[in-house]
Amino acid sequence: MKISKDASRKAAEKSFSEIQQWMQHQLLHPQFAGDYEAFVKSTSKLSAKEHMRIYQRSYIARLRDCMVAQFPALSHALGRQLFLQFADLYLLEYPSKSYTLGDLGQHFGAFLEETRPDKDAEVKESWPDFMIELANFEFLVNISFDEKADENYQKATAETKEEALQLVPVFHLLKHNFPISEYYKEAVNDRNPELPFAQESYCVLLRRDYRLGLFEIYPIQYHFLAKLKETQSIAQAKQFLINQFKVVGDELENHWQQWKTKWLEEGFFVKR
């Protein structure tokens, strides 16, 4: 894109930050007309407006592709065309303000909540709840790849003493009203899942060796791991099960030994 002489003179009167703001506004709000001739040179083939439209379409297409990449399961659930309609409305309401597009979908779940069609109805439908949970989950998956954490740790093994076991630094415990993690794995693996019915579910999302792991767990395991994450003490997590769930004696120890073996294999623990 060439800058005209008149445009150069006018642009010289403005600060660089003002020009950046103008360009950003034109890219983010293509529905509003702009003073294109002030900064963009027309050619024999294209007007200044047409030149700018090329940039606008390319920028929006890039943002759309980024939204699909960040929310593949939600795109499958809604269907690509409907998903893109939601994405376009979202991008108008929450334009990118970060140097990285990794944050682009940060408010998508909140946007879906704000614009749900039954927002003011006394009796609400369940499918928006599923979409909102799925959107929030997928954004967490995305940011977990780059989440800052101490990666200088030693892997735990079966020989590691119980008091030395510690959860990996990037470890998220999630509770949903729908089978979100199962649906997500089916969708991203191109298994074409059907929209699920409401069903309480629990899962772990973790990162180890810069790879993400996603595991479904039982409610009692969720509560055990939540207490362990809070206290960093297996003894206190066991005591919590005794107090809250009345799990005692050999039953508790049998549960723990089975869980420990499985969770060591799946990379839940590092050595303190």
N, C-alpha and C positions, 0 to 999 in steps of 0.2 A: 504494500500500500504506500503510495507516494504522497508526500506533503506538498501542497501548492505554495507559491511564494506568498500569496495573500494570507494563506493559512499560517505560514511560518512567521509572518509579521505579527499576526494576531496571537499566535501561540507564544511568541517571545514576550508578549505583554503579560502573560499568565505564568504562574509558577508551575513547576513540573508536577507538583502534587495536585494542582487543580486540573491539569490535563489528565492525570491518572484517574481522578475522580470522575471526570467527564466520560472517559473511555469505559470505566467500570460501570457507570450508570447506563450507558448505551448497550453494553453487553448483557447486563442483568435485567434491564427493562426495555426490551425491543419494542414493546407495544406503545411506547411514548416516542413522539417525533423528536429529533435532535437537530442542532445546528451543524449538520454534517460538513457543509462547505467551509466552516471555520477551521477545520483541522484535516479534512480529507480531500484529496484532489480528484476531480472527475476526469475521466478519459473519454476517448471517442467511442468506446464500447460500453462503459459503465459509468453511471453517475456516482457521485459521492455516497448517496444513500444506498445504492446497489452494492458498492464496495463494502460499506459497513454491514449490510445484511449478510454478506458472505461470512464475515467474522462472527456475527451474532448467531447464525445458524450453526457454524462450526463449534462455537463455544457451548451452545445449548446441547448440541449432539454429544459433546464430550461429557457434559454434566449428566445427561441421560444415561450414557453408557456406564458412568461411574455409579449411578444409583442402582442400575441393574446388577452391576458387579457386587455392590455392597449388600443387596437384598435379593439374592437369587431365589430363595424359597418363597418370599413374599411375592415376587414377580410371577412365580409359578402359580401361587394360590389365587392371585387376582386375575391372571392372564396378562400378557405383556402390554396390550393396548390400554387396558384399564389402569394397570400399574403406572404406565408412562403419563397418563392423565393426572393421576394423583401426584406423581413426581413433578410434573410441570407446575401444578398449583403450589406444591411445597416449595419449589425453588423460587417462586415469586414471593412467597411469604417469608422464607428463610434463605436468602441468597448467601452464597459462600463468602465468608469473611476471613478465611484462614489461608495461609500460604500453602497448605496441603489439602488435597481433596479427600484425605482420609477422614476428615471431620464432617464431610458434606451431609451425611445422613444423621447427624447427632440429634436433631430435633424431630425426626420423621415420626417416631412413635407419638410424641406430644402433638404433632400436627394432625395425625389420624384421630387422636382423641378429641381434639378441638373441632374437627370437621365431621365427626361421625354423624350419619343421617338421623340417628335416633337420640341425638344429644339431649334434647328437651323432652323426650317421651318418658312417661312414668314407667312403662314396661319396655326394657331395652332388648334388642336382639343380641344373640351371642356371637355372630360372625365378626362384628367389629372388634370385640374383645380378643378374638383369636388373632386378627390381623395386627392389633396393637402389641400383643405379647410377642408375636413373631418378629415384628419390626424391632422392638427393643432388644430381643435376643440376638438378632443378626448383627445389629450395630455393636453389641458387646463382643461377638465373635471377631468382628473386624478390628476393634481397637485392642483386643487381647493379643493380637500378633505383635503389636508394637508397644505394649504396656511396659513401662520402665520397671525393672526389678533386678535384684542382685542375682546374677547367673553363676556366680562363683560358689558353687556348692558341690558336695560329694553325694553321690547317689546312695540311697539306703539299700540294704540287701536283707536277706532272711536272717543273717547273722547280726544285724544291727540291733543293739539293745533297745528295748521298748521306750525307755526314757530319752533316747537319742533320736527318736523318730520325729520328723517335723514335716508339715505339709509344704509342697513346692511353693515358691514365692507367688507365682501367678496361679491362683486357685479360686474359682468362683463357684459358689453353691447357689443353685437356682430352683425356685418353686414356681410352677405354672398351673393355671386352671385348664390347660389343654396339653396334649402330648407334643409339646413344641420341639424338643430335641429329636424325637423320633421322626416327626414330619420333616424337620430340616434335613436330616441325613438322607431320608428317602428322596427329597426334592433335589438336593445337590448331586445325588448319584443317579439322577435321571430315571427314577423308578415310578414317576408319575403318580404320586400319592393323592388320594381323595381328601377333601376337607374333613378334618376329624370332628367328632363330637367332644363336648366338654368332658375332661377327665383329668383330675389332679395328677401332676407328674413332678418328679424331682430329678435333677441331673447335676453333674459336675462338669465344668469347663475348666481345663487347665492347660498350661504351656510348659513343656519340658524339652530341653535341647532344641528350642526354637520351633517346636512343632506343637500344634494344638491337639488336645484329646477331649472327647465328649463321651460321657458315660451316664447311663440311666442308673439311678439308685432307688432304694426303698425309703419310705418315710422315716423309719427308725434310723437308717444310716444317715439320712440328711440331718437329723437332730444330733446324732453323735458327732458328725463332722463339723457341724456348726459350732458345737461346744468346744471341739478340739481346736478349731480355727480361732475361737475367741480366747481360749485359755492356754493354748499350746501345751496342753497336758492330757495325755491319754488317760491317766488315772482319774482326772476330774471329769473327762468325757464319759468314762465308765460309771462314775458315781452319779452323773446326771441321768443316765439310763435307769439306774437303780431307783433313783428318787422319782422320776417322772413316768417311767413305763413299767416299773416293778419287775424289771428283768434282773434275775439274781443267780448267784452260784454258778454251777457248771454251764447253765444255758447262756449266760453272759459271756463266759470265757470261750465257749464253743463258737458263738457268733463272732467274737473279736478275732479269733485265730483264723477263721474262714475269710473274714473281711481283710485282715492284714495280708494274708497270702495273695489274695486277688488284687488288692490295691498296690502292693509292692510291684506286681507284674505290670500294672497299668500306669505306674509312675506317679502315684499320689505323694510318695514320701521321699525326702532327702535326709541326710544325716546331719544332725545338729552340731 
